[in-house]
Amino acid sequence: MFGHYLKITWRSVLGQKLYALINIGGLAIGITCFILIGMYVHYELSFDGDIPNEEHIYRVIQRQKGNEYLGTDYFAVMPAPAAKTIADQYPEVEAAVALQPQSAIMGIATRNLSTENGFWAEKGFFEIFEPLFLHGNPDLVFDKPNGLVITRALSHKLFGTANSLGKLVKLNDADFEITGIVEDPPQNSSLQYNFIQSISNQPNYKEQSWFNNSPYVFLKLAEDANPKAFEAKLSSLLGEHQNSEDYPFEGKLHLEALSKIYFNTK
């Protein structure tokens, strides 16, 4: 019976070729668009989902009442000492990191200089985001003041090999030693970088205080920690270190889940 219907359909197609072409072509285009839209939506929703324990990772943001900028009084940047203070003061925090994006001119004697994007960061970066180390020890990479962690792609770009451990590169006219090589961050990651150096190398970092807002601060909470309860405890931290005479804005801290960052443009 099925074969009979198939023959009838085939004869109808041959008898009305233009009509059949329009219908079959439209159906094919519709299915293709549906698949492409589905793939795009899946990709967008997958952002930061490959980071281990991403459900326990939060960015600390602050709301400064009375300090509205570009239509919002919420800010993602924090005072430089906040990360260490939070890690030391709250047992719910397994790891904390202050990190700040940067662009730098990088090169070696046998390669042309190029502009690369990376981070100033603390060791907590490797505890929180857990990039795969191909070479080097994440606990030791910043033991040397000029230690530098680069990605596999940048290692290939500079040296033509995935293992450039111990080699020297020029970073903004200063010499750095490669102390670690990590796998490239996935494309669906909010944190894109080619290199990471210690935030202690950032100009004027040690002079920054609770009245300067510069780096991002990320936390990894313990599995049994209650994010809402911890946020309530954390909210008043700025008030403990800032006074109205030197800093006129009332700042309160909040937690922003890592999974929300990509879609939260506020």
Backbone torsions as a table, in degrees:
resi	resn	phi	psi	omega
1	MET	NA	-42.4	179.5
2	PHE	-62.1	-42.1	179.1
3	GLY	-61.8	-34.9	178.8
4	HIS	-64.8	-46.5	178.8
5	TYR	-64.9	-34.1	179.2
6	LEU	-64.8	-40.7	178.3
7	LYS	-63.5	-42.0	-179.7
8	ILE	-63.3	-43.4	179.3
9	THR	-62.1	-42.8	-178.7
10	TRP	-64.4	-42.1	177.6
11	ARG	-64.2	-36.0	178.5
12	SER	-66.5	-38.6	178.3
13	VAL	-64.3	-46.1	-179.4
14	LEU	-65.2	-32.5	-178.7
15	GLY	-77.8	-25.1	-179.0
16	GLN	-132.0	67.4	-171.6
17	LYS	-61.2	-45.1	-177.4
18	LEU	-65.1	-45.2	179.9
19	TYR	-62.0	-43.3	179.9
20	ALA	-66.0	-39.3	179.9
21	LEU	-62.6	-42.5	-179.8
22	ILE	-63.2	-45.0	-177.6
23	ASN	-68.7	-45.5	-179.4
24	ILE	-68.1	-39.8	177.9
25	GLY	-63.6	-41.9	178.2
26	GLY	-63.2	-41.3	178.4
27	LEU	-63.7	-42.1	179.8
28	ALA	-64.3	-42.1	178.8
29	ILE	-64.5	-41.8	179.6
30	GLY	-62.0	-44.5	179.3
31	ILE	-64.9	-41.1	179.3
32	THR	-62.5	-44.6	179.0
33	CYS	-62.9	-40.4	179.6
34	PHE	-61.7	-43.9	-179.6
35	ILE	-65.2	-44.1	-178.8
36	LEU	-65.1	-41.0	178.3
37	ILE	-64.8	-41.6	178.0
38	GLY	-61.7	-41.6	178.6
39	MET	-65.5	-40.3	180.0
40	TYR	-65.5	-46.1	179.6
41	VAL	-61.8	-42.8	179.0
42	HIS	-62.2	-40.6	179.4
43	TYR	-64.5	-45.2	-178.9
44	GLU	-63.2	-42.3	-178.1
45	LEU	-73.4	-13.3	-177.6
46	SER	-88.5	0.0	-175.3
47	PHE	-57.5	129.9	177.2
48	ASP	66.9	8.3	-179.9
49	GLY	-76.0	-14.7	-179.2
50	ASP	-87.8	-5.5	179.5
51	ILE	-77.2	127.4	-179.6
52	PRO	-57.0	137.0	177.1
53	ASN	56.3	35.0	-176.6
54	GLU	-61.6	-23.1	-179.8
55	GLU	-70.3	-12.0	178.9
56	HIS	-105.8	5.9	-176.0
57	ILE	-104.0	134.2	-177.8
58	TYR	-136.2	148.5	168.4
59	ARG	-98.4	137.5	177.4
60	VAL	-88.3	125.0	177.9
61	ILE	-121.0	164.2	-179.9
62	GLN	-131.4	148.1	172.7
63	ARG	-111.6	122.8	-179.9
64	GLN	-109.6	97.6	179.8
65	LYS	-62.8	130.7	-179.6
66	GLY	91.2	-3.6	-179.3
67	ASN	-121.2	73.4	-177.7
68	GLU	-88.5	133.9	-179.1
69	TYR	-139.0	125.4	-178.4
70	LEU	53.9	39.7	173.0
71	GLY	84.7	8.9	-180.0
72	THR	-146.5	152.0	173.6
73	ASP	-111.4	18.2	173.0
74	TYR	-98.9	137.3	-178.2
75	PHE	-133.8	140.4	-179.2
76	ALA	-89.0	-17.4	-178.9
77	VAL	-86.1	156.1	-172.7
78	MET	-134.5	164.6	170.4
79	PRO	-63.4	144.4	-176.0
80	ALA	-57.6	-39.7	-177.7
81	PRO	-75.4	-4.2	-170.7
82	ALA	-62.9	-42.1	-174.9
83	ALA	-60.7	-50.2	-179.0
84	LYS	-64.9	-40.3	-180.0
85	THR	-62.4	-44.3	-179.9
86	ILE	-63.9	-43.5	-179.4
87	ALA	-63.6	-37.3	-178.0
88	ASP	-78.3	-29.5	-169.3
89	GLN	-94.2	-24.2	-173.3
90	TYR	-120.9	118.3	-178.9
91	PRO	-68.7	-15.8	178.6
92	GLU	-69.1	-16.0	-174.1
93	VAL	-93.9	118.0	177.1
94	GLU	-80.3	-35.7	-179.7
95	ALA	-156.8	151.1	178.0
96	ALA	-141.7	151.3	179.5
97	VAL	-147.5	138.4	167.2
98	ALA	-101.0	126.7	179.6
99	LEU	-140.0	150.3	-177.8
100	GLN	-141.6	131.3	179.3
101	PRO	-66.5	152.9	175.1
102	GLN	-154.5	156.9	170.0
103	SER	-117.7	139.5	-175.6
104	ALA	-142.8	151.1	174.0
105	ILE	-85.7	123.0	-175.4
106	MET	-130.2	147.7	176.6
107	GLY	-178.9	174.5	174.5
108	ILE	-134.1	175.8	-173.3
109	ALA	-60.2	-34.8	-174.5
110	THR	-99.5	8.2	179.6
111	ARG	-131.3	142.9	176.9
112	ASN	-65.0	150.6	177.3
113	LEU	-69.0	145.5	178.0
114	SER	-144.1	157.1	177.4
115	THR	-89.0	124.1	-179.0
116	GLU	-120.6	150.6	179.6
117	ASN	-104.6	136.2	-179.8
118	GLY	-156.9	-160.4	-179.2
119	PHE	-133.0	144.9	153.7
120	TRP	-83.7	132.8	-176.7
121	ALA	-155.4	168.1	173.9
122	GLU	-101.0	169.7	-179.0
123	LYS	-58.4	-26.8	179.8
124	GLY	-57.8	-19.8	177.2
125	PHE	-55.6	-42.6	-175.8
126	PHE	-76.9	-22.9	175.8
127	GLU	-78.3	-34.1	-175.6
128	ILE	-84.6	-50.5	-173.6
129	PHE	-95.0	-14.7	171.7
130	GLU	48.3	53.4	173.8
131	PRO	-63.1	148.1	-179.1
132	LEU	-72.7	117.5	177.9
133	PHE	-83.1	120.1	175.5
134	LEU	-85.4	-35.4	178.7
135	HIS	-148.1	142.2	179.2
136	GLY	100.0	164.9	-178.9
137	ASN	-111.0	119.1	-176.9
138	PRO	-60.6	-22.6	179.5
139	ASP	-78.8	-14.5	-173.1
140	LEU	-117.2	-4.8	-169.5
141	VAL	-61.9	-29.4	-178.6
142	PHE	-106.2	14.9	176.5
143	ASP	-65.7	-30.4	173.7
144	LYS	-92.5	134.1	-178.4
145	PRO	-56.8	-29.6	-178.3
146	ASN	-103.3	24.2	178.9
147	GLY	-71.5	144.1	-176.6
148	LEU	-140.2	133.4	174.8
149	VAL	-105.9	130.3	179.2
150	ILE	-126.5	164.9	179.6
151	THR	-86.9	165.4	177.5
152	ARG	-58.0	-43.5	-177.8
153	ALA	-62.1	-41.7	180.0
154	LEU	-69.4	-35.3	176.4
155	SER	-61.9	-43.3	176.9
156	HIS	-63.9	-40.9	-177.5
157	LYS	-63.8	-40.2	-176.1
158	LEU	-85.2	-40.7	-170.4
159	PHE	-120.3	-7.9	179.9
160	GLY	73.8	15.8	179.8
161	THR	-147.4	155.3	-179.7
162	ALA	-81.8	-12.2	-179.0
163	ASN	-117.1	95.6	178.2
164	SER	-116.0	24.5	-177.4
165	LEU	-57.5	132.1	178.0
166	GLY	87.8	-8.6	-179.8
167	LYS	-83.2	160.3	-176.5
168	LEU	-102.4	142.8	174.1
169	VAL	-131.2	157.2	176.4
170	LYS	-97.7	123.3	-179.7
171	LEU	-125.2	107.9	-177.2
172	ASN	50.1	49.1	176.2
173	ASP	71.5	7.9	175.9
174	ALA	-116.4	146.4	-179.3
175	ASP	-85.9	132.1	176.6
176	PHE	-128.0	145.7	177.7
177	GLU	-101.6	132.1	179.5
178	ILE	-75.0	113.4	-178.0
179	THR	-108.8	-3.3	178.6
180	GLY	-163.2	146.7	176.7
181	ILE	-130.5	125.7	-177.2
182	VAL	-118.1	160.7	175.2
183	GLU	-65.9	149.4	179.2
184	ASP	-62.0	140.9	176.0
185	PRO	-65.1	143.6	178.9
186	PRO	-64.5	155.7	-178.6
187	GLN	-62.7	-28.3	-179.0
188	ASN	-93.2	41.1	176.2
189	SER	-115.8	138.6	177.5
190	SER	-70.4	-20.9	-178.9
191	LEU	-103.4	103.0	178.6
192	GLN	-107.8	129.7	-176.4
193	TYR	-158.5	156.7	173.6
194	ASN	-111.8	-19.4	180.0
195	PHE	-154.1	160.7	176.6
196	ILE	-138.8	128.9	174.0
197	GLN	-125.1	162.7	-177.1
198	SER	-62.6	136.8	-179.4
199	ILE	-67.5	-15.8	176.6
200	SER	-66.9	-16.8	177.8
201	ASN	-83.6	-8.7	-180.0
202	GLN	-67.6	132.5	179.9
203	PRO	-56.6	131.8	176.6
204	ASN	67.4	12.8	-177.7
205	TYR	-62.1	-43.0	-177.1
206	LYS	-67.5	-22.1	179.4
207	GLU	-86.4	-9.7	-178.0
208	GLN	-71.0	147.0	-174.9
209	SER	-127.7	-169.8	177.7
210	TRP	-70.3	-4.1	-179.4
211	PHE	-104.8	5.5	175.0
212	ASN	-114.4	137.9	176.2
213	ASN	-116.0	113.7	-175.2
214	SER	-136.5	-60.6	-175.3
215	PRO	-85.3	165.5	165.7
216	TYR	-84.0	153.3	175.3
217	VAL	-126.0	123.8	177.3
218	PHE	-116.3	146.1	179.4
219	LEU	-128.0	149.1	166.2
220	LYS	-114.6	119.3	-179.6
221	LEU	-89.2	153.5	175.0
222	ALA	-63.0	153.5	-176.4
223	GLU	-60.1	-33.0	-177.9
224	ASP	-91.9	5.8	-179.5
225	ALA	-76.5	144.4	176.0
226	ASN	-96.9	109.2	-175.0
227	PRO	-58.3	-39.7	-178.7
228	LYS	-65.8	-44.7	179.2
229	ALA	-65.6	-40.0	179.4
230	PHE	-66.8	-39.9	178.3
231	GLU	-59.9	-39.4	178.5
232	ALA	-63.5	-38.8	178.1
233	LYS	-69.4	-35.5	-173.9
234	LEU	-78.3	-24.8	-167.9
235	SER	-57.2	-31.7	-174.6
236	SER	-94.6	6.8	-174.8
237	LEU	-59.6	-41.9	-177.7
238	LEU	-61.1	-39.1	-179.9
239	GLY	-63.0	-23.9	179.2
240	GLU	-75.4	-20.3	-174.5
241	HIS	-119.5	-6.6	179.0
242	GLN	-120.1	147.7	175.6
243	ASN	-124.5	154.8	-173.5
244	SER	-65.8	-23.3	-179.4
245	GLU	-69.3	-41.4	-178.6
246	ASP	-93.4	-21.5	-176.0
247	TYR	-140.1	104.0	-169.0
248	PRO	-76.7	-9.0	-174.9
249	PHE	-100.2	137.4	177.1
250	GLU	-83.4	113.6	-177.5
251	GLY	-107.7	134.0	174.8
252	LYS	-126.4	142.4	-175.4
253	LEU	-94.2	147.7	177.7
254	HIS	-138.0	162.7	176.5
255	LEU	-105.0	135.6	175.4
256	GLU	-120.4	117.6	-178.4
257	ALA	-61.1	141.6	-180.0
258	LEU	-54.5	-38.5	-177.3
259	SER	-67.6	-15.1	-177.7
260	LYS	-96.0	-13.4	-171.0
261	ILE	-63.4	-43.5	-174.0
262	TYR	-61.0	-37.6	-176.2
263	PHE	-95.1	-10.2	-177.4
264	ASN	-92.9	101.0	-178.2
265	THR	-94.7	0.5	-177.9
266	LYS	-71.0	NA	NA
